[in-house]
Amino acid sequence: MTDLYQTQRAMRNIRRAAMQRGVIAILDIGSSKVGCLILRFDDTEGLREMEGVGSMAGQSSFRVIGAATTRSRGVRFGEITVMNETERAIRTAVQSAQKMANVRVDHVIACFSGADPRSYGLAGEWELQDSVVSEQDVARVLAACEVPDIGDGREVLHAQPVNFALDHRSGLGDPRGQIGNRLSCDLHLLTVDAAVVQNLIYCLKRCDLELAGMASSAYVSGISSLVEDEQELGAACIDMGGGATGISVFMKKHMIYADSVRMGGDHVTSDISKGLQVPLTTAERIKTKFGGVHATGMDDREMIEIGGDSGDWEKDRRQVSRTELIGIMRPRVEEILEEARARLDAAGFDHLPSQQIVLTGGGSQIPGLDGLAARILGQRVRLGRPLRVQGLPQAATGPAFSSAVGLCLFAAHPQDEWWDFEIPAERYPARSLKRAFKWFKENW
Amino acid sequence: MRSLEHAEHRTRQAPRRDPAPSRIAYRLHRLWLTPFVRMALRVGLPAFVLAFGVGLYLADTERREALGSVYTDLHERLKNRPEFLVNLLSVEGASPELSEAVRNTLALPLPQSSLDLDLEAARARIATLSAVATVDVRVQSGGILQVVIQERVPAFVWRDAAGIWLVDETGMRVAEVSNRNDRADLPLIVGPGAEKAIAEARQILASAGPLLPRLRGLVRMGERRWDIVLDRDQRILLPVRQPVLALERLIALDQAQDLLGRDVLAVDLRLQSRPSLRLSPYALAEMRRLRGIIPAENEL
């Protein structure tokens, strides 16, 4: 645990150094595409001073100066399976983004959708020694949270304190300096498969990039595609990616639950490929061009040339009606949404005051998806697009880029995580000079 | 058959190119985007190559000398063009002796290029000659070096222990003469410090009109006042202040009473309120005899 704590702290320091230099790269490693955005931060000191949400939701401090996407290779279910291929894809994206930005980036913040995220809610309590809450008390209450058995080979990706309570007053954002007797906190812990993270780190290292932060793509696409009141009142974001569908639930501007379904648009494509006996690339083209989930009478008459390169005239001149295509796609989309529904139900989403669900990601562009989703997920469903950020090219403003854009916002305004707080004095190694110094500082 | 051939051709000719940059290309691109490297390659390297090449070329002594000789050759050729040659030295406004002295002083090897002439130095050298008041040196068209000289005009003959000099109105020596009678037309002044009070001497001479035929010279006494020496060894001792006024009074007296025609050795005007006369011994005795004053005869 301390090991992870140190790694995360190191990444935080790298991120801070990168912000000082003013340039940082965003890398969204998805199953269908690898996207790279390069951000330039204009005033780093203004960022610290800002209270609450700044102008333009805090995006005025950075600008996208380079953007590139490339077809993802060697990634399945949001996890790296063939490292060489993924490395090449990352190199392609990073190089063309660098070329556009005309600047060299060394620090990168990455997000990925797979690695089987699991969400835990933790609670901790601490009796205050003197009735004022100090930073040490916050550290101690975080340390007092009982960590569940997260399992072998898993790592903590996010550990965010979502709520502080002092005696009977709950919902405190920052309890420091307040007076009370008993401080308690709720912590949201997100764990992922350690091997996936290791692979990612290794892959970025081979590209001469330094990792300055990691995030779950479900979380960051929630940041970018949920509007402020949805984040405040409670909403779920369903990020329908290529290989995995991420689910994140937000409440009071904090993520309280995240999960992922290991199914996505690639499965729809492979269904089409199998059903129509066409190669995957053709299936992908047919899906994006003619796909849908609601068949109408018109669709019976709309014939799609599916073609082929076999040389057999009969095979190369095949046609299917759009209804048939929809008939192949719809069950799979329904399955994905039902799976997401099941995950949300398991997380207790129906107890939230607001039941808003936002669909985003590349898969959400299927025509008629909102109607289908409303049947499965409830009435309050909308299609989400990411926020607009400065300098983002028009081509990168679609819902497929919601996690990349969310990662930009995450880079500019990271959520306080467990490792951003101080270490409680008791946890310091013995004979630490720092500890003695701290004791002096507190008592004199 | 054709389509098969076509397909085969395509697979052989255009294998799907990997869009990903190779590791080396990626690293080189990143290196190129590094500001320091970029600067060094775009500015540093050309500058280095240029400096190195020039240095390499100049490292050889022969080449350096060749470059130098090319320069001097060009310079010589330009200098020796007939347009720049000076053939003649003309001296204007000077007496023949002085112009000879000027020629000797300059000692220019003519013909010479005007680019080599140092006119300022030549001017300074000519100005050292004592007979020259102002000098102007210029190169005229047609290859003539013109020296325009204004000579000092001798105004007095000044005799001191070292010799006899001609001095101009400002007291500067013009020339040495062997005999005072070489310039009998000029008045004589004598005594140390005389040349410093030339202006006063001129005023005295100007107002000494009636005395001029008898005047032999002016003597500077103790570097503060003038004596006028007339023939018959008569002296007029002028005061330090307002000598001209005193002299005019004396001349008026002389014209009224013919004072200087009498047997007087000196007229002492040093005290304005009490001018006094020094008579010759004979005249003194005679005057006393006329007045009936019998001086007491003593050994003195």
Contacts between the chains, C-beta under 8 A, distances in Angstrom:
chain1	res1	chain2	res2	distance
A	70	B	19	6.8
A	70	B	20	8.0
A	88	B	18	6.9
A	88	B	20	3.5
A	89	B	20	6.7
A	91	B	20	5.5
A	91	B	21	5.6
A	91	B	23	7.6
A	91	B	26	4.8
A	92	B	19	5.6
A	92	B	20	4.5
A	92	B	21	6.5
A	94	B	26	7.8
A	95	B	21	5.2
A	95	B	25	7.9
A	95	B	26	5.7
A	95	B	29	5.6
A	98	B	29	6.9
A	98	B	30	7.1
A	98	B	33	5.9
A	99	B	29	7.4
A	102	B	33	7.0
A	103	B	33	6.2
A	104	B	30	5.3
A	104	B	33	3.7
A	104	B	34	5.5
A	207	B	26	7.3
A	208	B	26	7.8
A	208	B	27	6.7
A	208	B	30	6.6
A	309	B	7	7.8
A	311	B	3	5.5
A	311	B	4	7.0
A	311	B	7	7.7
